[in-house]
Amino acid sequence: MTAVRSLSLALVASLSLATSARAGTEPGNPFLEPAICGDMAVEGSLAPVDVFAASPHCQGLCKKTVGECKIFVRKIVGCWSNIYRVAAEFQSRNCADVYSSSPAQAKSCKAIVSTNLRSLEQIFASKREGRESDCDAWGSDCMAACP
Protein backbone atom coordinates (compact mmCIF):
# COMPACT_ATOMS: atom_id res chain seq x y z
CA MET A 1 0.00 0.00 0.00
CA THR A 2 2.99 2.26 0.58
CA ALA A 3 3.91 2.13 -3.11
CA VAL A 4 0.33 2.97 -4.06
CA ARG A 5 0.19 5.89 -1.63
CA SER A 6 3.61 7.12 -2.85
CA LEU A 7 2.53 7.03 -6.47
CA SER A 8 -0.78 8.66 -5.69
CA LEU A 9 1.09 11.48 -4.02
CA ALA A 10 3.37 11.62 -7.06
CA LEU A 11 0.29 11.94 -9.28
CA VAL A 12 -0.95 14.90 -7.27
CA ALA A 13 2.54 16.37 -6.84
CA SER A 14 3.41 16.15 -10.53
CA LEU A 15 0.21 17.87 -11.50
CA SER A 16 0.77 20.44 -8.76
CA LEU A 17 4.21 21.14 -10.20
CA ALA A 18 2.71 21.36 -13.65
CA THR A 19 0.20 23.92 -12.42
CA SER A 20 2.48 25.77 -9.99
CA ALA A 21 2.90 28.64 -12.39
CA ARG A 22 -0.71 29.51 -11.67
CA ALA A 23 -0.89 30.53 -8.02
CA GLY A 24 -3.79 29.10 -6.08
CA THR A 25 -4.65 26.32 -8.51
CA GLU A 26 -5.26 22.81 -7.17
CA PRO A 27 -4.92 19.53 -9.04
CA GLY A 28 -8.69 19.10 -9.03
CA ASN A 29 -8.80 15.68 -7.39
CA PRO A 30 -12.01 15.19 -5.39
CA PHE A 31 -10.75 11.97 -3.76
CA LEU A 32 -8.31 12.81 -1.01
CA GLU A 33 -8.45 9.47 0.85
CA PRO A 34 -8.70 6.49 -1.48
CA ALA A 35 -8.24 4.11 1.46
CA ILE A 36 -12.05 3.90 1.49
CA CYS A 37 -11.55 0.90 -0.79
CA GLY A 38 -10.00 -1.17 1.97
CA ASP A 39 -6.79 -3.04 2.53
CA MET A 40 -5.57 -5.20 -0.35
CA ALA A 41 -4.06 -7.69 2.13
CA VAL A 42 -7.25 -9.75 2.35
CA GLU A 43 -5.42 -12.91 3.43
CA GLY A 44 -4.47 -11.10 6.64
CA SER A 45 -8.11 -11.12 7.67
CA LEU A 46 -8.56 -14.87 7.16
CA ALA A 47 -8.89 -17.31 10.03
CA PRO A 48 -5.96 -19.52 11.04
CA VAL A 49 -5.13 -22.14 8.40
CA ASP A 50 -6.36 -24.99 10.58
CA VAL A 51 -9.86 -23.52 10.91
CA PHE A 52 -11.42 -26.40 8.92
CA ALA A 53 -9.18 -29.22 10.19
CA ALA A 54 -12.04 -30.90 12.08
CA SER A 55 -14.38 -30.85 9.09
CA PRO A 56 -14.81 -33.79 6.72
CA HIS A 57 -15.13 -31.10 4.02
CA CYS A 58 -11.84 -29.45 4.95
CA GLN A 59 -10.27 -29.43 1.47
CA GLY A 60 -13.39 -28.09 -0.20
CA LEU A 61 -13.75 -25.36 2.40
CA CYS A 62 -10.10 -24.37 1.95
CA LYS A 63 -10.57 -24.13 -1.84
CA LYS A 64 -13.77 -22.11 -1.44
CA THR A 65 -12.04 -19.71 0.93
CA VAL A 66 -9.20 -19.16 -1.56
CA GLY A 67 -11.74 -18.34 -4.27
CA GLU A 68 -13.55 -15.88 -2.04
CA CYS A 69 -10.26 -14.33 -0.95
CA LYS A 70 -9.35 -13.70 -4.59
CA ILE A 71 -12.75 -12.17 -5.31
CA PHE A 72 -12.28 -9.70 -2.47
CA VAL A 73 -8.75 -8.88 -3.67
CA ARG A 74 -10.06 -8.16 -7.19
CA LYS A 75 -12.88 -5.97 -5.87
CA ILE A 76 -10.58 -3.97 -3.61
CA VAL A 77 -7.91 -3.50 -6.26
CA GLY A 78 -10.64 -2.56 -8.75
CA CYS A 79 -11.94 0.06 -6.34
CA TRP A 80 -8.45 1.56 -5.93
CA SER A 81 -8.00 1.58 -9.72
CA ASN A 82 -11.33 3.26 -10.24
CA ILE A 83 -10.64 5.95 -7.65
CA TYR A 84 -7.40 6.90 -9.39
CA ARG A 85 -8.87 6.65 -12.87
CA VAL A 86 -11.67 9.05 -11.91
CA ALA A 87 -9.21 11.34 -10.14
CA ALA A 88 -7.06 11.42 -13.27
CA GLU A 89 -10.13 12.39 -15.34
CA PHE A 90 -10.78 15.33 -13.02
CA GLN A 91 -7.12 16.31 -13.05
CA SER A 92 -6.94 16.11 -16.82
CA ARG A 93 -9.96 18.37 -17.14
CA ASN A 94 -8.36 20.74 -14.67
CA CYS A 95 -5.25 20.86 -16.91
CA ALA A 96 -7.41 22.15 -19.74
CA ASP A 97 -9.01 24.76 -17.47
CA VAL A 98 -5.79 25.92 -15.82
CA TYR A 99 -3.95 26.18 -19.13
CA SER A 100 -6.82 27.30 -21.33
CA SER A 101 -4.61 30.03 -22.80
CA SER A 102 -1.71 27.65 -23.48
CA PRO A 103 -2.62 24.49 -25.38
CA ALA A 104 0.98 23.24 -25.21
CA GLN A 105 1.05 23.48 -21.40
CA ALA A 106 -2.38 21.87 -21.16
CA LYS A 107 -1.17 18.99 -23.32
CA SER A 108 1.97 18.58 -21.20
CA CYS A 109 -0.08 18.63 -18.00
CA LYS A 110 -2.44 15.96 -19.37
CA ALA A 111 0.53 13.83 -20.43
CA ILE A 112 1.90 13.91 -16.87
CA VAL A 113 -1.47 12.81 -15.48
CA SER A 114 -1.73 10.02 -18.06
CA THR A 115 1.80 8.75 -17.44
CA ASN A 116 1.28 8.65 -13.69
CA LEU A 117 -2.04 6.84 -14.08
CA ARG A 118 -0.40 4.17 -16.28
CA SER A 119 2.27 3.69 -13.61
CA LEU A 120 -0.40 3.25 -10.95
CA GLU A 121 -2.29 0.74 -13.10
CA GLN A 122 0.88 -1.34 -13.41
CA ILE A 123 1.35 -1.25 -9.66
CA PHE A 124 -2.27 -2.28 -9.09
CA ALA A 125 -1.88 -5.22 -11.48
CA SER A 126 1.24 -6.33 -9.64
CA LYS A 127 -0.41 -5.88 -6.24
CA ARG A 128 -3.40 -7.94 -7.37
CA GLU A 129 -1.18 -10.80 -8.52
CA GLY A 130 0.79 -10.69 -5.28
CA ARG A 131 -2.28 -10.63 -3.08
CA GLU A 132 -3.91 -13.45 -5.03
CA SER A 133 -0.72 -15.45 -4.50
CA ASP A 134 -1.07 -14.75 -0.79
CA CYS A 135 -4.59 -16.21 -0.96
CA ASP A 136 -3.16 -19.29 -2.69
CA ALA A 137 -0.46 -19.63 -0.03
CA TRP A 138 -3.11 -19.51 2.71
CA GLY A 139 -5.03 -22.19 0.79
CA SER A 140 -1.99 -24.45 0.54
CA ASP A 141 -1.38 -24.14 4.26
CA CYS A 142 -5.07 -24.77 4.93
CA MET A 143 -5.03 -27.91 2.76
CA ALA A 144 -1.91 -29.11 4.58
CA ALA A 145 -3.81 -28.82 7.86
CA CYS A 146 -6.62 -31.05 6.57
CA PRO A 147 -6.77 -34.68 7.77
C-alpha positions as CSV (number, residue, x, y, z in Angstrom):
1,M,0.0,0.0,0.0
2,T,3.0,2.3,0.6
3,A,3.9,2.1,-3.1
4,V,0.3,3.0,-4.1
5,R,0.2,5.9,-1.6
6,S,3.6,7.1,-2.9
7,L,2.5,7.0,-6.5
8,S,-0.8,8.7,-5.7
9,L,1.1,11.5,-4.0
10,A,3.4,11.6,-7.1
11,L,0.3,11.9,-9.3
12,V,-0.9,14.9,-7.3
13,A,2.5,16.4,-6.8
14,S,3.4,16.1,-10.5
15,L,0.2,17.9,-11.5
16,S,0.8,20.4,-8.8
17,L,4.2,21.1,-10.2
18,A,2.7,21.4,-13.7
19,T,0.2,23.9,-12.4
20,S,2.5,25.8,-10.0
21,A,2.9,28.6,-12.4
22,R,-0.7,29.5,-11.7
23,A,-0.9,30.5,-8.0
24,G,-3.8,29.1,-6.1
25,T,-4.6,26.3,-8.5
26,E,-5.3,22.8,-7.2
27,P,-4.9,19.5,-9.0
28,G,-8.7,19.1,-9.0
29,N,-8.8,15.7,-7.4
30,P,-12.0,15.2,-5.4
31,F,-10.8,12.0,-3.8
32,L,-8.3,12.8,-1.0
33,E,-8.5,9.5,0.9
34,P,-8.7,6.5,-1.5
35,A,-8.2,4.1,1.5
36,I,-12.0,3.9,1.5
37,C,-11.5,0.9,-0.8
38,G,-10.0,-1.2,2.0
39,D,-6.8,-3.0,2.5
40,M,-5.6,-5.2,-0.3
41,A,-4.1,-7.7,2.1
42,V,-7.3,-9.7,2.4
43,E,-5.4,-12.9,3.4
44,G,-4.5,-11.1,6.6
45,S,-8.1,-11.1,7.7
46,L,-8.6,-14.9,7.2
47,A,-8.9,-17.3,10.0
48,P,-6.0,-19.5,11.0
49,V,-5.1,-22.1,8.4
50,D,-6.4,-25.0,10.6
51,V,-9.9,-23.5,10.9
52,F,-11.4,-26.4,8.9
53,A,-9.2,-29.2,10.2
54,A,-12.0,-30.9,12.1
55,S,-14.4,-30.9,9.1
56,P,-14.8,-33.8,6.7
57,H,-15.1,-31.1,4.0
58,C,-11.8,-29.5,4.9
59,Q,-10.3,-29.4,1.5
60,G,-13.4,-28.1,-0.2
61,L,-13.7,-25.4,2.4
62,C,-10.1,-24.4,1.9
63,K,-10.6,-24.1,-1.8
64,K,-13.8,-22.1,-1.4
65,T,-12.0,-19.7,0.9
66,V,-9.2,-19.2,-1.6
67,G,-11.7,-18.3,-4.3
68,E,-13.6,-15.9,-2.0
69,C,-10.3,-14.3,-0.9
70,K,-9.3,-13.7,-4.6
71,I,-12.7,-12.2,-5.3
72,F,-12.3,-9.7,-2.5
73,V,-8.8,-8.9,-3.7
74,R,-10.1,-8.2,-7.2
75,K,-12.9,-6.0,-5.9
76,I,-10.6,-4.0,-3.6
77,V,-7.9,-3.5,-6.3
78,G,-10.6,-2.6,-8.8
79,C,-11.9,0.1,-6.3
80,W,-8.4,1.6,-5.9
81,S,-8.0,1.6,-9.7
82,N,-11.3,3.3,-10.2
83,I,-10.6,6.0,-7.6
84,Y,-7.4,6.9,-9.4
85,R,-8.9,6.7,-12.9
86,V,-11.7,9.0,-11.9
87,A,-9.2,11.3,-10.1
88,A,-7.1,11.4,-13.3
89,E,-10.1,12.4,-15.3
90,F,-10.8,15.3,-13.0
91,Q,-7.1,16.3,-13.1
92,S,-6.9,16.1,-16.8
93,R,-10.0,18.4,-17.1
94,N,-8.4,20.7,-14.7
95,C,-5.3,20.9,-16.9
96,A,-7.4,22.2,-19.7
97,D,-9.0,24.8,-17.5
98,V,-5.8,25.9,-15.8
99,Y,-3.9,26.2,-19.1
100,S,-6.8,27.3,-21.3
101,S,-4.6,30.0,-22.8
102,S,-1.7,27.7,-23.5
103,P,-2.6,24.5,-25.4
104,A,1.0,23.2,-25.2
105,Q,1.1,23.5,-21.4
106,A,-2.4,21.9,-21.2
107,K,-1.2,19.0,-23.3
108,S,2.0,18.6,-21.2
109,C,-0.1,18.6,-18.0
110,K,-2.4,16.0,-19.4
111,A,0.5,13.8,-20.4
112,I,1.9,13.9,-16.9
113,V,-1.5,12.8,-15.5
114,S,-1.7,10.0,-18.1
115,T,1.8,8.7,-17.4
116,N,1.3,8.6,-13.7
117,L,-2.0,6.8,-14.1
118,R,-0.4,4.2,-16.3
119,S,2.3,3.7,-13.6
120,L,-0.4,3.2,-11.0
121,E,-2.3,0.7,-13.1
122,Q,0.9,-1.3,-13.4
123,I,1.3,-1.3,-9.7
124,F,-2.3,-2.3,-9.1
125,A,-1.9,-5.2,-11.5
126,S,1.2,-6.3,-9.6
127,K,-0.4,-5.9,-6.2
128,R,-3.4,-7.9,-7.4
129,E,-1.2,-10.8,-8.5
130,G,0.8,-10.7,-5.3
131,R,-2.3,-10.6,-3.1
132,E,-3.9,-13.4,-5.0
133,S,-0.7,-15.4,-4.5
134,D,-1.1,-14.7,-0.8
135,C,-4.6,-16.2,-1.0
136,D,-3.2,-19.3,-2.7
137,A,-0.5,-19.6,0.0
138,W,-3.1,-19.5,2.7
139,G,-5.0,-22.2,0.8
140,S,-2.0,-24.4,0.5
141,D,-1.4,-24.1,4.3
142,C,-5.1,-24.8,4.9
143,M,-5.0,-27.9,2.8
144,A,-1.9,-29.1,4.6
145,A,-3.8,-28.8,7.9
146,C,-6.6,-31.1,6.6
147,P,-6.8,-34.7,7.8
